[in-house]
Amino acid sequence: MTIQHQIDSQFGYHKETVPATSTSAAVKIAAGAKRVSVGVTPAGTARVEFTLSTYAEIDGATARWFSWVDGDVTVATADTLDGPVTAVRCVTTVAGTCVFEILQAAEG
């Protein structure tokens, strides 16, 4: 899954509800993205993970994933990933769904 940019905007936006005790699909970030903001609103506990692995490694399920600096959270939390990343995902670790949002600045 790759974020699609809105025609009338400089930003790509993605929002999904992640089921309890599961991991969302990787959301690929476009090459050259200036910054990526991520947020979670968990009903239980959740965290955001990001990868620096290639798209081929992501597709082949061999990507290495890192937890964001906020770790597991139980309240609505957002942060900006300042360095380049190739994908992000949400992991729910305790019963309860999680709303997962991504806002990506467009290239250029």
C-alpha positions as CSV (number, residue, x, y, z in Angstrom):
1,M,0.0,0.0,0.0
2,T,1.4,3.4,-1.0
3,I,-0.1,6.8,0.1
4,Q,-1.8,8.5,-2.8
5,H,-1.5,12.3,-2.9
6,Q,-4.7,14.4,-3.1
7,I,-4.8,16.2,-6.4
8,D,-5.5,19.6,-4.8
9,S,-2.9,19.2,-2.0
10,Q,0.8,19.0,-1.3
11,F,0.1,16.2,1.2
12,G,-0.8,12.6,1.1
13,Y,-3.1,11.3,3.8
14,H,-3.9,7.8,5.0
15,K,-6.3,6.7,7.8
16,E,-7.3,3.3,8.9
17,T,-8.7,1.4,11.9
18,V,-6.3,-1.4,13.0
19,P,-8.0,-4.3,14.8
20,A,-7.1,-5.3,18.3
21,T,-3.8,-7.3,18.8
22,S,-2.8,-7.0,15.1
23,T,-0.4,-5.3,12.8
24,S,-1.5,-3.1,9.9
25,A,-0.1,-3.6,6.4
26,A,3.0,-1.6,5.7
27,V,2.2,1.8,4.2
28,K,5.0,2.8,1.8
29,I,6.2,6.3,1.8
30,A,7.1,7.9,-1.5
31,A,10.8,8.5,-2.2
32,G,11.8,12.1,-1.6
33,A,9.1,12.7,1.0
34,K,10.1,15.8,3.1
35,R,8.6,14.5,6.4
36,V,6.1,12.0,7.6
37,S,3.7,12.7,10.5
38,V,2.1,9.7,12.2
39,G,-0.5,9.4,14.9
40,V,-2.5,6.8,16.8
41,T,-5.6,7.0,18.8
42,P,-5.8,3.6,20.6
43,A,-8.7,2.1,22.5
44,G,-6.0,-0.2,24.1
45,T,-2.3,0.1,23.6
46,A,-0.5,0.7,20.2
47,R,2.7,1.8,18.7
48,V,4.0,3.0,15.3
49,E,6.9,1.2,13.6
50,F,8.9,2.4,10.7
51,T,11.5,0.7,8.4
52,L,14.5,1.8,6.4
53,S,14.4,-1.4,4.3
54,T,13.8,-1.4,0.6
55,Y,10.4,-1.8,-1.0
56,A,11.5,-5.3,-2.2
57,E,12.3,-6.3,1.4
58,I,8.9,-4.9,2.6
59,D,7.1,-6.9,-0.1
60,G,9.1,-10.0,0.7
61,A,8.3,-9.7,4.4
62,T,12.0,-9.4,5.3
63,A,12.0,-5.7,6.3
64,R,13.5,-4.7,9.7
65,W,11.1,-2.7,11.8
66,F,11.9,-0.1,14.5
67,S,9.5,1.3,17.1
68,W,9.0,5.1,17.2
69,V,10.4,7.0,20.1
70,D,7.1,7.1,22.0
71,G,7.0,3.3,22.4
72,D,3.7,1.7,23.3
73,V,1.0,4.4,24.1
74,T,-2.5,4.3,25.6
75,V,-3.6,7.8,24.6
76,A,-3.8,9.7,21.3
77,T,-0.2,10.4,20.3
78,A,1.4,12.0,17.2
79,D,5.0,12.5,16.1
80,T,7.0,13.5,13.1
81,L,9.6,11.1,11.6
82,D,12.3,13.6,10.6
83,G,14.6,11.3,8.6
84,P,13.7,9.4,5.5
85,V,11.7,6.2,6.0
86,T,10.4,3.7,3.4
87,A,7.3,2.6,5.2
88,V,5.3,2.8,8.5
89,R,2.8,0.5,10.2
90,C,0.7,0.3,13.4
91,V,0.9,-2.5,15.9
92,T,-1.9,-2.9,18.5
93,T,-0.6,-4.8,21.5
94,V,-3.5,-4.9,23.9
95,A,-7.2,-5.5,23.2
96,G,-8.8,-2.5,21.5
97,T,-8.7,-1.1,18.0
98,C,-6.6,1.8,17.0
99,V,-7.1,4.7,14.5
100,F,-3.8,5.1,12.6
101,E,-3.2,8.2,10.6
102,I,-0.3,9.3,8.3
103,L,0.3,12.7,6.7
104,Q,3.2,12.9,4.2
105,A,4.6,16.0,2.7
106,A,4.8,15.7,-1.1
107,E,8.0,15.6,-3.0
108,G,9.7,18.7,-4.3
